[in-house]
Amino acid sequence: MIVSSRGLRFCFVVTVLAHLSAVFAAEATLPNIVLIFADDLGYSDVGCFGANDIRTPSIDRLAKEGTRFTNFYVSQPVCTASRASLMTGCYANRIGLAGALNHTSKVGIHADEVLLPELLRQRGYATAIFGKWHLGHRPEFSPLRHGFQEFRGIPYSNDNGPLHPVVKTIPSLPWISGEKTIELDPDQSQFTQRLTEHAIQFMERHRERPFFLYVPLIMPHVPIFASKRFQGKSGRGLYGDVVEELDWSVDEIYDALGRLGLQDNTLVIFTSDNGPFLSYGEHAGSATPFREGKLTTFEGGVRTPCVMWWPKHIPPGRTCDEPVASIDLLPTIAKLAGAELPRQPIDGLDVWPILSGQPDAKSPHESLLFFSGDELQAIRSGDWKLHFDHDYLTVAGRPGRAGKPANFEKMQPRSIEESGIRGIASRHGYEVRRIEQSLFNLKDDPGESRNVAKENPQVVRRLEALAEKARADLGDSLNNRRGSGVRTAGRVE
């Protein structure tokens, strides 16, 4: 049969239209993703996780209408490393980003790393970040060069400026729009409100297409501030006021989803980057019933409150005790969006069977690793957690008061460039202590107080073997090991 050129053109047009129709139909069914990431929020600073003097009705509602995850972990108990893992699905030391960057840092996220917003952009998502970036402040590391289309917020922690309680030589804190600093030393009491307004405006602009909205809230990292309407409202002083304002932010986002008709097609995740900054006392949160907090690989530092909500997809009123990690969010969300995973190795795994409440769903990880910098300090498998010999930070004596760290009266001004565990200790009033190899059963002893290694030598040997396998891949400076799978961070001179 001979087909005319006009007929061929007609067939071509029909094919293109069919393809476009399929694309638009696929976009219409892709879930929106809203990821709210608090800063230094303690495990028990939320009502549904045990707080009785801080009111968080909006987060509690998400838990009632969705699922509360009681064994949710971050990969490292500090800002940059935790965010690097969240955005890449990798242990932070795999990609060379440990600790917390500051205004002097010359490193950041490498251009070759594929971040979650880049994966979602390939599927037609609109992407935005409103809050704290903390993966490098040089232009090469801008979120706009790593998958995000919009950015409002700060490049690193809010104490990295003139309000730092100890170091008084830090330049002004920048407030950035896109890649341009539009304000210096902004009013921190307005941070939560401003970020929430930007988040809602973004959803309003992109209600007709799938979007990824990342809201890494700046509070309650010290110095803490609440807007006037929330001051003096909670039962736990200023810290409680700040957390109640975060809950207001969640409520505003929740209400906006309903008003825009987006509730049934939006996955909302609320969690924190690490545990509470305990050295700051009344300006810090609580990790009850867990041991220690931020900057340690004890449960108080790496286990964070987490709630996920998606009507008809995430079971309502459910508590999930199965371990889930922040590194798992990238592969899980990528699967939901039909996006291909990065070609370079990642560490996270798809945990959708757990999130969606499939019967008998278990963690796909044989073990979870807990690094501090490039030190492999602990490993969890099942209910067992093994700590290796390492130094850690703890609050000795009276904790901080009125926004000052512990032992402030005895402290001398410290350089923010002072690195290592002792540099951190001297800058934030901690004491350095040491734990010898210890095995804990987290089911029976979530506070990691009873070392049962002698009674369970076979468990210790199994976890040691898993750790040795991890060291070969990811390295461990405690054992002078350089892993074969470690990549480098980006660097500018």
Long-range contacts (C-beta under 8 A, 24 or more apart in sequence): 23-124, 26-338, 27-123, 27-124, 27-209, 27-210, 29-265, 30-123, 30-124, 30-125, 30-210, 30-336, 30-337, 30-338, 31-210, 31-265, 31-266, 31-267, 31-310, 31-313, 31-336, 31-337, 32-203, 32-210, 32-211, 32-212, 32-213, 32-262, 32-265, 32-266, 32-267, 33-120, 33-125, 33-211, 33-212, 33-213, 33-266, 33-267, 33-269, 33-333, 33-337, 34-213, 34-215, 34-253, 34-257, 34-266, 34-267, 34-268, 34-269, 35-212, 35-213, 35-214, 35-215, 35-269, 35-329, 36-215, 36-217, 36-249, 36-250, 36-253, 36-268, 36-269, 36-270, 36-271, 37-83, 37-86, 37-131, 37-214, 37-215, 37-216, 37-217, 37-271, 37-272, 37-273, 38-217, 38-219, 38-220, 38-246, 38-270, 38-271, 38-272, 38-273, 39-79, 39-132, 39-157, 39-216, 39-217, 39-218, 39-219, 39-220, 39-221, 39-272, 39-273, 40-220, 40-221, 40-222, 40-272, 40-273, 40-274, 40-275, 40-276, 40-277, 40-284, 40-285, 40-294, 41-220, 41-243, 41-246, 41-272, 41-276, 41-285, 41-304, 41-305, 42-272, 42-275, 42-276, 42-284, 42-285, 42-286, 42-287, 42-288, 42-293, 42-300, 42-305, 43-275, 43-286, 43-287, 43-288, 43-290, 43-300, 43-303, 43-304, 43-305, 44-285, 44-286, 44-287, 44-288, 44-289, 44-305, 45-220, 45-243, 45-276, 45-285, 45-286, 45-305, 46-243, 46-305, 48-305, 48-307, 49-305, 50-288, 51-243, 51-286, 52-235, 53-234, 53-235, 53-236, 53-240, 54-234, 54-235, 54-236, 54-240, 54-243, 54-244, 55-234, 55-244, 55-247, 56-243, 56-244, 56-246, 56-247, 57-247, 57-251, 58-247, 58-248, 58-250, 58-251, 58-254, 59-247, 59-250, 59-270, 59-307, 61-254, 62-250, 62-254, 62-268, 62-270, 62-307, 62-308, 62-309, 63-307, 63-309, 64-316, 64-317, 65-309, 65-311, 65-316, 65-317, 66-268, 66-307, 66-308, 66-309, 66-310, 66-314, 66-315, 66-316, 66-318, 67-307, 67-308, 67-309, 67-314, 67-315, 67-316, 67-318, 67-319, 67-320, 67-355, 67-357, 68-306, 68-307, 68-318, 68-319, 68-320, 69-306, 69-307, 69-308, 69-320, 69-324, 70-319, 70-320, 70-321, 71-303, 71-320, 71-321, 71-322, 71-323, 71-324, 72-271, 72-303, 72-304, 72-305, 72-306, 72-323, 72-324, 72-325, 72-326, 73-302, 73-303, 73-304, 73-323, 73-324, 73-325, 73-326, 73-368, 73-370, 73-380, 74-272, 74-273, 74-274, 74-302, 74-304, 74-325, 74-326, 75-302, 75-325, 75-326, 75-327, 75-347, 75-369, 75-370, 75-371, 76-274, 76-297, 76-302, 76-370, 76-371, 76-372, 76-373, 77-274, 77-275, 77-293, 77-294, 77-295, 77-296, 77-297, 77-301, 77-302, 77-372, 78-274, 78-294, 78-295, 78-372, 79-132, 79-134, 79-156, 79-157, 79-221, 79-273, 79-274, 80-134, 80-135, 81-371, 81-373, 82-273, 82-274, 82-326, 83-132, 83-133, 83-134, 83-135, 83-216, 83-273, 84-109, 84-135, 85-326, 85-327, 86-116, 86-273, 86-326, 86-327, 86-329, 86-330, 87-115, 87-116, 87-117, 87-135, 87-146, 87-330, 88-113, 88-114, 88-115, 88-116, 88-330, 88-342, 88-346, 89-116, 89-327, 89-328, 89-329, 89-330, 89-331, 89-341, 89-342, 89-346, 89-347, 89-348, 90-327, 90-345, 90-346, 90-347, 90-348, 91-327, 91-347, 91-369, 91-371, 91-474, 92-371, 93-371, 93-373, 93-374, 93-474, 93-475, 93-483, 93-486, 94-345, 94-347, 94-474, 94-483, 94-485, 94-486, 94-487, 95-487, 95-489, 96-486, 96-487, 96-488, 96-489, 97-135, 97-489, 98-371, 98-372, 98-373, 98-374, 99-373, 99-419, 100-134, 100-156, 100-157, 101-134, 101-135, 101-136, 101-137, 101-156, 102-156, 102-157, 102-160, 102-170, 102-416, 102-417, 103-137, 103-156, 103-160, 103-170, 103-171, 103-416, 104-416, 104-417, 105-136, 105-137, 105-156, 106-138, 106-491, 106-492, 106-493, 107-136, 107-489, 107-490, 107-491, 108-135, 108-136, 108-137, 108-138, 108-140, 108-141, 108-489, 108-490, 108-491, 108-492, 109-135, 109-136, 109-141, 109-146, 109-489, 109-490, 110-487, 110-488, 110-489, 110-490, 111-140, 111-145, 111-490, 112-344, 112-487, 113-146, 113-342, 113-344, 113-487, 114-342, 114-343, 114-344, 115-146, 115-147, 116-147, 116-212, 116-329, 116-330, 116-333, 116-334, 117-143, 117-146, 117-147, 117-148, 117-212, 117-214, 118-146, 118-147, 119-147, 119-330, 119-334, 119-337, 119-339, 119-340, 119-341, 119-342, 120-147, 120-210, 120-212, 120-333, 120-334, 120-337, 120-339, 121-147, 121-149, 122-339, 122-340, 123-210, 123-337, 123-338, 123-339, 124-209, 124-210, 125-209, 125-210, 125-211, 125-212, 125-337, 126-202, 126-205, 126-206, 126-209, 126-210, 126-211, 126-212, 127-211, 127-212, 127-214, 128-198, 128-199, 128-202, 128-211, 128-212, 128-213, 128-214, 129-153, 129-214, 129-215, 129-216, 130-195, 130-198, 130-199, 130-202, 130-213, 130-214, 130-215, 130-216, 131-195, 131-214, 131-215, 131-216, 131-217, 131-218, 132-156, 132-157, 132-158, 132-216, 132-217, 132-218, 132-221, 133-216, 134-216, 136-490, 138-492, 139-179, 140-490, 140-492, 141-490, 142-179, 144-178, 144-179, 148-214, 150-178, 150-198, 150-202, 151-176, 151-177, 151-178, 151-179, 152-176, 152-177, 152-194, 152-195, 152-198, 153-195, 153-216, 153-218, 154-218, 157-221, 158-188, 158-191, 158-218, 158-219, 158-221, 158-222, 158-223, 159-221, 159-222, 159-223, 160-416, 161-185, 163-188, 163-223, 164-416, 165-222, 165-223, 165-403, 165-404, 165-405, 165-408, 166-405, 166-408, 166-411, 166-413, 166-414, 166-427, 166-428, 167-413, 167-414, 167-415, 167-416, 167-427, 168-413, 169-415, 169-416, 170-416, 187-225, 188-218, 188-223, 188-225, 189-225, 189-226, 189-227, 189-228, 190-227, 191-217, 191-218, 191-219, 191-225, 192-217, 192-218, 192-219, 192-226, 192-227, 192-242, 192-245, 192-246, 192-248, 192-249, 193-227, 193-245, 193-249, 195-249, 196-248, 196-249, 196-252, 196-253, 199-249, 199-253, 199-256, 200-252, 200-253, 200-256, 203-253, 203-256, 203-257, 203-260, 203-262, 204-256, 204-260, 207-260, 207-261, 207-262, 210-337, 215-249, 215-253, 216-273, 217-246, 217-249, 219-243, 219-245, 219-246, 220-246, 220-285, 221-277, 222-277, 222-280, 222-283, 222-284, 222-403, 223-283, 223-403, 224-283, 224-403, 237-282, 238-282, 238-283, 239-282, 239-283, 239-284, 239-285, 243-285, 263-311, 264-311, 264-312, 266-310, 267-308, 267-309, 267-310, 267-313, 267-314, 267-333, 267-336, 268-308, 268-309, 268-310, 269-306, 269-307, 269-308, 269-329, 270-305, 270-306, 270-307, 270-308, 271-304, 271-305, 271-306, 271-307, 271-326, 272-304, 272-305, 273-304, 274-301, 274-302, 274-304, 275-300, 275-301, 275-302, 275-303, 275-304, 276-300, 277-428, 278-395, 278-399, 279-393, 279-395, 279-399, 279-400, 279-405, 279-406, 279-428, 279-429, 279-430, 280-399, 280-400, 280-403, 280-404, 280-405, 280-406, 280-428, 281-395, 281-398, 281-399, 281-400, 281-401, 281-406, 282-399, 282-400, 282-401, 282-402, 283-400, 283-402, 283-403, 284-399, 284-400, 289-446, 289-447, 290-446, 290-447, 290-448, 291-447, 291-448, 291-449, 292-392, 292-393, 292-394, 295-372, 295-393, 295-424, 295-430, 296-372, 296-392, 296-393, 296-394, 297-370, 297-371, 297-372, 297-377, 297-378, 297-387, 297-390, 297-392, 298-378, 298-387, 298-392, 298-448, 299-385, 299-442, 299-446, 299-447, 299-448, 302-370, 308-355, 313-356, 314-355, 314-356, 314-357, 315-356, 315-357, 318-357, 320-354, 320-355, 320-357, 322-354, 322-361, 322-362, 322-363, 323-363, 323-365, 323-368, 323-380, 324-351, 324-354, 324-355, 324-363, 325-365, 325-368, 344-487, 345-485, 366-466, 367-463, 367-466, 367-467, 367-470, 369-467, 369-470, 369-474, 371-474, 373-477, 374-475, 374-476, 374-477, 375-476, 375-477, 375-478, 376-467, 376-470, 376-471, 376-474, 376-475, 376-476, 376-478, 376-479, 377-478, 379-463, 379-466, 379-467, 379-470, 380-442, 381-462, 381-463, 381-466, 383-441, 383-442, 383-443, 383-444, 384-439, 384-440, 384-441, 384-442, 384-456, 384-459, 384-463, 385-439, 385-440, 385-442, 385-448, 386-437, 386-438, 386-439, 386-440, 386-453, 386-459, 386-460, 386-463, 386-464, 386-467, 387-435, 387-437, 387-438, 387-439, 387-440, 387-448, 388-437, 388-467, 388-478, 389-434, 389-435, 389-436, 389-437, 389-478, 390-434, 390-435, 390-478, 391-421, 391-432, 391-433, 391-434, 392-421, 392-432, 392-433, 392-434, 392-435, 393-421, 393-424, 393-425, 393-430, 393-431, 393-432, 393-433, 394-430, 394-431, 394-433, 395-429, 395-430, 395-431, 396-430, 396-431, 400-429, 405-429, 406-430, 439-463
